[in-house]
C-alpha cells in the first residue's frame, strides 16, 4: 500500500535494460514483460556447505530431520503440520524458531501454527550461518519448502552436506539448467498432506529409499550449481548487454537516478544514518 515504494520499483523496472528471474520468481516476471530472461541455476558456498564431520552438542535419540527455514504459509508449514498428524513412524524435527512476522495476518498465522504445534516438532533457537553445516550433518534428513514447488537454498545446502532432502517439487514446473529444461529431482512431487506423510515415513523407515533419493538429488544439485557454467553465462550476458546499451540505466539521467533513490528512501522511512550513505553515491 506504500505508493512511494511502489513507484520506485515501477521506475526501476521500467528503466532497466534487462529483467532476469528464476526458480519460482520467473512466472511473476512473465506477467509484466515478454522479454524476461530465465536463469534457474544458482551457486552456493561450497566451502561452508559440504559433507564434513561437524558435531554439535545435541543427543540424538531417534531419526532426526532438520528444518532451518522460516515457518509460514509461503513455506507450506500448514501442509507439513497436517502431514505430521498422519505419519506412522517415530522421528523428530529440529525446527528453527523463525516465523513470518511482517504484518498482523502473519502474526495471526504464527499464533495458529503454535497452537497446533505437532509433537514431532522441537523448536530450536536461530542458528548463525557458519554453524549451519553442523546441524545439516547432525540430522539424518532435511525438510524444505512444501509450498512453492521448486527448490530453495536449504535444499541445495542439505544435499551438499550429504543429506537427502524432502522438498515439494511441482511436476509441471520445469527448470532451465544449462540451456535445457528439466524436472527437479527433489521429492515429493505432490504437497497433499497424505503424500507428504508417506514420503516422510518412507525416509524414516527405509535406508534404501534415502540412499536412492540422495543419489538423484546430488546429481541434480551438482549440475544445477555448476559455478563455472554459471559464471560464463553471466560474463556473456554482461558483455552482450554492455555492448548493446553501454549503461544499465535505460533512458535515465544521473538526476533521475538520484531522485529514484530518494523516492525509495522516503517510501521506506529510512533514518538519517542510512540516508547519509546514499548521498555518497
For each residue, the residues with C-beta under 8 A, 3 or more apart:
1:
2: 5 6 267 268
3: 6 7 267
4: 7 8 263 264 266 267
5: 2 8 9 264 267 268
6: 2 3 9 10 267
7: 3 4 10 11 263 267
8: 4 5 11 12 260 263 264 267
9: 5 6 12 13
10: 6 7 13 14
11: 7 8 14 15 260 263
12: 8 9 15 16 260
13: 9 10 16 19 32
14: 10 11
15: 11 12 249 250 251 252 256
16: 12 13 19 248 249 250
17: 241 244 245 247 248 249 250
18: 35 37 237 241
19: 13 16 29 32 33 35 36 37
20: 36 37 38 39 237
21: 25 26 28 29 36 37 38 39
22: 25 26 38 39 40 41 42 176
23: 26 40 42 150 151 152 175
24: 27 148 149 150 173
25: 21 22 28 29
26: 21 22 23 29 30 36 38 40
27: 24 30 31
28: 21 25 31 32
29: 19 21 25 26 32 33 36
30: 26 27 33 34 36
31: 27 28
32: 13 19 28 29 36
33: 19 29 30 36
34: 30
35: 18 19
36: 19 20 21 26 29 30 32 33
37: 18 19 20 21 237
38: 20 21 22 26 176
39: 20 21 22 176 233
40: 22 23 26 175 176 177 224
41: 22 176 177 178 224 225 226 229 230 233
42: 22 23 153 156 224 225 230
43: 225 227 230
44: 49 153 156 157 160 225
45: 48 49
46: 49 50 160 227
47: 50
48: 45 129 130 132 133
49: 44 45 46 132 133 136 156 157 160 161
50: 46 47 133 160 161
51: 137 160 161 162
52: 133 137 161
53: 137
54: 133 134 137 138
55: 134 137 138
56: 131 134 135 138
57:
58: 94 138
59:
60: 64 138
61: 92
62: 90 91 92
63: 89 90 91 92 140 141 204
64: 60 91 92 93 94 138 139 140
65: 91 92 93 94 139 140 141 142 143 166 200
66: 93 94 135 136 138 139 141 142 143 158 163
67: 93 94 95 96 142 143 144 154
68: 96 127 132 135 154
69: 75 96 98 144 145 152 154
70: 75 96 98 99 100
71: 75 77 95 98 99 100 110 113
72: 75 77 99 100 106 109 110 113
73: 76 77 78 100 109 147
74: 100 147 148
75: 69 70 71 72 100 145 146 147
76: 73 79 80 145 146 147 148 168 191
77: 71 72 73 80 81 113 146
78: 73 81 82 109 113
79: 76 82 83 146 147 191 193 196
80: 76 77 83 84 143 146 196
81: 77 78 84 85 113 116 117 118
82: 78 79 85 86 193
83: 79 80 86 87 146 193 194 196 197 200
84: 80 81 87 93 118 120 121 197 200
85: 81 82 118 193 197
86: 82 83 193 194 197
87: 83 84 91 120 197 200 201
88: 197 201
89: 63 200 201 204 205
90: 62 63 204
91: 62 63 64 65 87 120 200 204
92: 61 62 63 64 65 120 121 122
93: 64 65 66 67 84 120 121 122 143
94: 58 64 65 66 67 122 124 135 138 139
95: 67 71 121 122 123 124
96: 67 68 69 70 123 124 125 126 127
97: 123 124 125 126
98: 69 70 71 126
99: 70 71 72 106 110 113
100: 70 71 72 73 74 75 106 109 110
101: 106 107 110
102: 106
103: 106 107
104: 107 108
105: 108 109
106: 72 99 100 101 102 103 109 110
107: 101 103 104 110 111
108: 104 105 111 112
109: 72 73 78 100 105 106 112 113
110: 71 72 99 100 101 106 107 113 114
111: 107 108 114 115
112: 108 109 115 116
113: 71 72 77 78 81 99 109 110 116 117
114: 110 111 117
115: 111 112
116: 81 112 113
117: 81 113 114 121 123
118: 81 84 85 121
119:
120: 84 87 91 92 93
121: 84 92 93 95 117 118
122: 92 93 94 95
123: 95 96 97 117
124: 94 95 96 97 127
125: 96 97
126: 96 97 98
127: 68 96 124 131 132 135
128: 131 132
129: 48 132
130: 48 133
131: 56 127 128 134 135
132: 48 49 68 127 128 129 135 136 157
133: 48 49 50 52 54 130 136 137 161
134: 54 55 56 131 137 138
135: 56 66 68 94 127 131 132 138 139
136: 49 66 132 133 139 142 157 158 161 163
137: 51 52 53 54 55 133 134 161 162 163
138: 54 55 56 58 60 64 66 94 134 135
139: 64 65 66 94 135 136 142 163
140: 63 64 65 163 210
141: 63 65 66 158 163 164 165 166 203 210
142: 65 66 67 136 139 154 155 158 163 164 165 166
143: 65 66 67 80 93 146 165 166 167
144: 67 69 151 152 154 155 158 165 166 167 168 186
145: 69 75 76 148 151 152 154 155 167 168
146: 75 76 77 79 80 83 143 167 168 191 196
147: 73 74 75 76 79 168 191
148: 24 74 76 145 152 168 170
149: 24 168 169 170 172 173 191
150: 23 24 169 170 173 175 184
151: 23 144 145 155 156 167 169 184 186
152: 23 69 144 145 148 155 156 167
153: 42 44 156 157
154: 67 68 69 142 144 145 157 158 165 167
155: 142 144 145 151 152 158 159 165 167 186 217 221
156: 42 44 49 151 152 153 159 160 221 224 225
157: 44 49 132 136 153 154 160 161
158: 66 136 141 142 144 154 155 161 163 164 165
159: 155 156 162 163 164 165 214 217 218 221
160: 44 46 49 50 51 156 157 221
161: 49 50 51 52 133 136 137 157 158
162: 51 137 159 214
163: 66 136 137 139 140 141 142 158 159 214
164: 141 142 158 159 203 210 211 213 214 217
165: 141 142 143 144 154 155 158 159 186 217
166: 65 141 142 143 144 186 187 188 196 199 200 203
167: 143 144 145 146 151 152 154 155 186 187
168: 76 144 145 146 147 148 149 186 188 189 190 191 196
169: 149 150 151 173 183 184 185 186 187 188 189
170: 148 149 150 173 189
171: 183 189
172: 149
173: 24 149 150 169 170 183 184
174: 181 182 183
175: 23 40 150 181 182 183 184 224
176: 22 38 39 40 41 179 180 181
177: 40 41 180 181 182 223 224
178: 41 223 226 229
179: 176
180: 176 177
181: 174 175 176 177
182: 174 175 177 220
183: 169 171 173 174 175
184: 150 151 169 173 175 220
185: 169 216 217 219 220 221
186: 144 151 155 165 166 167 168 169 217 220
187: 166 167 169 199 213
188: 166 168 169 191 195 196 198 199
189: 168 169 170 171
190: 168 195 196
191: 76 79 146 147 149 168 188 195 196
192: 195 196
193: 79 82 83 85 86 196 197
194: 83 86 197 198
195: 188 190 191 192 198 199
196: 79 80 83 146 166 168 188 190 191 192 193 199 200
197: 83 84 85 86 87 88 193 194 200 201
198: 188 194 195 201 202
199: 166 187 188 195 196 202 203
200: 65 83 84 87 89 91 166 196 197 203 204
201: 87 88 89 197 198 204 205
202: 198 199 205 206 209
203: 141 164 166 199 200 206 209 210 213
204: 63 89 90 91 200 201
205: 89 201 202 209
206: 202 203 209 210
207: 210 211
208: 211 212
209: 202 203 205 206 212 213
210: 140 141 164 203 206 207 213 214
211: 164 207 208 214 215
212: 208 209 215 216
213: 164 187 203 209 210 216 217
214: 159 162 163 164 210 211 217 218
215: 211 212 218 219
216: 185 212 213 219 220
217: 155 159 164 165 185 186 213 214 220 221
218: 159 214 215 221 222
219: 185 215 216 222 223
220: 182 184 185 186 216 217 223 224
221: 155 156 159 160 185 217 218 224 225
222: 218 219 225 226
223: 177 178 219 220 226
224: 40 41 42 156 175 177 220 221
225: 41 42 43 44 156 221 222 230
226: 41 178 222 223 229 230
227: 43 46 230 231
228: 231 232
229: 41 178 226 232 233
230: 41 42 43 225 226 227 233 234
231: 227 228 234 235
232: 228 229 235 236
233: 39 41 229 230 236 237
234: 230 231 237 238
235: 231 232 238 239
236: 232 233 239 240
237: 18 20 37 233 234 240 241
238: 234 235 241 242
239: 235 236 242 243
240: 236 237 243 244
241: 17 18 237 238 244 245 248
242: 238 239 245 246
243: 239 240 246
244: 17 240 241
245: 17 241 242 248 250
246: 242 243
247: 17 250 252
248: 16 17 241 245
249: 15 16 17 252 257
250: 15 16 17 245 247
251: 15
252: 15 247 249 256 257
253: 256 257
254: 257 258
255: 258 259
256: 15 252 253 259 260
257: 249 252 253 254 260 261
258: 254 255 261 262 281
259: 255 256 262 263
260: 8 11 12 256 257 263 264
261: 257 258 264 265 278 281
262: 258 259 265 266 278
263: 4 7 8 11 259 260 266 267
264: 4 5 8 260 261 267 268
265: 261 262 268 270 274 275 278
266: 4 262 263 269
267: 2 3 4 5 6 7 8 263 264
268: 2 5 264 265
269: 266
270: 265 274 275
271: 274 275
272: 275 276
273: 276 277
274: 265 270 271 277 278
275: 265 270 271 272 278 279
276: 272 273 279 280
277: 273 274 280
278: 261 262 265 274 275 281
279: 275 276
280: 276 277
281: 258 261 278
